[in-house]
């Protein structure tokens, strides 16, 4: 249920509702928006509980949430969720690009690619330290050493970092070294892992599974939200269809569908969907044109020698060209171009003869 409070409600009235929700055996989730304050009451709804909550001072109305994903739904939180990640605004009208190598292979490549993507306008640095692969004989990451390099690069480049966590037991060490947890497609329904990252205060970036519905993706987000961590980002990374021309089919329609149903930020992953670097720009632009609030793109300075997913890694110079196109598309669809970095940075705007700040 959602307990909608009256305008001008006092903190004491809200706290009274929270306490009563708890007494009724429900989980309270207060949310103060720009125009209204609500208290989510998550659990089994009964007519008696609804009637009792309606009688409390300051309560305007009590409504049922129709979707199975309560906290992730627009019904619970009408406005877009906007996260602040070390000064980077993610969600709402903001567009951010996450970029870097698929796997952390060496200090030289990580720092070199990191500097290149930052110069091009990326705001978050990616790099995998734990790499679950379809083959047990493939390179599976540098582990702790890779996390240490990622943290070092993030500090040196002044960029938030994101890396994949694949095991609930690894949550503490990834928490120590990275700024954002990435939940890969294969782990989207690893509920124990989702519960563990949900107990932390760091953002969680959840990729849609290759055979998962949008509802299932939102239910995975619900696992994280239910533990008190409301800093969740969703990612469409391609689903398995009958087509074999690309690795997966990027479901561009998922972007507006998710945004209609949920308040959480939505990104796209053109790299894993395409599996081929030549297709990455078109898919990235399609995602931004559809309203995505960002994209996660793999970039490598020498993809033919990459230890992981080289065929889909974009060269740094091509990534820079793609960023210019992303800026233009983002402005066309009415998004605020903050991919330069911090919120107070001046976005470049198109003028005759080129770009200006």
Secondary structure, 3 states (H helix, E strand, C coil): CEEEECCCCCHHHHHHHHHHHHHCCCEEEEEECCCCEEEEEECCCCHHHHHHHHCCCCEEEEECCCCCCCCCECCCCCCCCCEEECCEEEECCEEEEEEECCECCCHHHHHHHHHHHHHHCCCEEECECCCCCCCCCCCCCCCHHHHHHHHHHHHHHCCEEEEECCCHHHHHHHHHHCCEEEECHHHCCCHHHHHHHHCCCCEEEEECCCCCCHHHHHHHHHHHHHCCCCCEEEEECCECCCCCCCCCECCCHHHHHHHHHECCEEEECHHHHHCCHHHHHHHHHHHHHCCCCEEEEEECCCHHHCCCCHHHCECHHHHHHHHHHHHHHHHHCCCEECCCCCCCCCCCEEECCEEEC
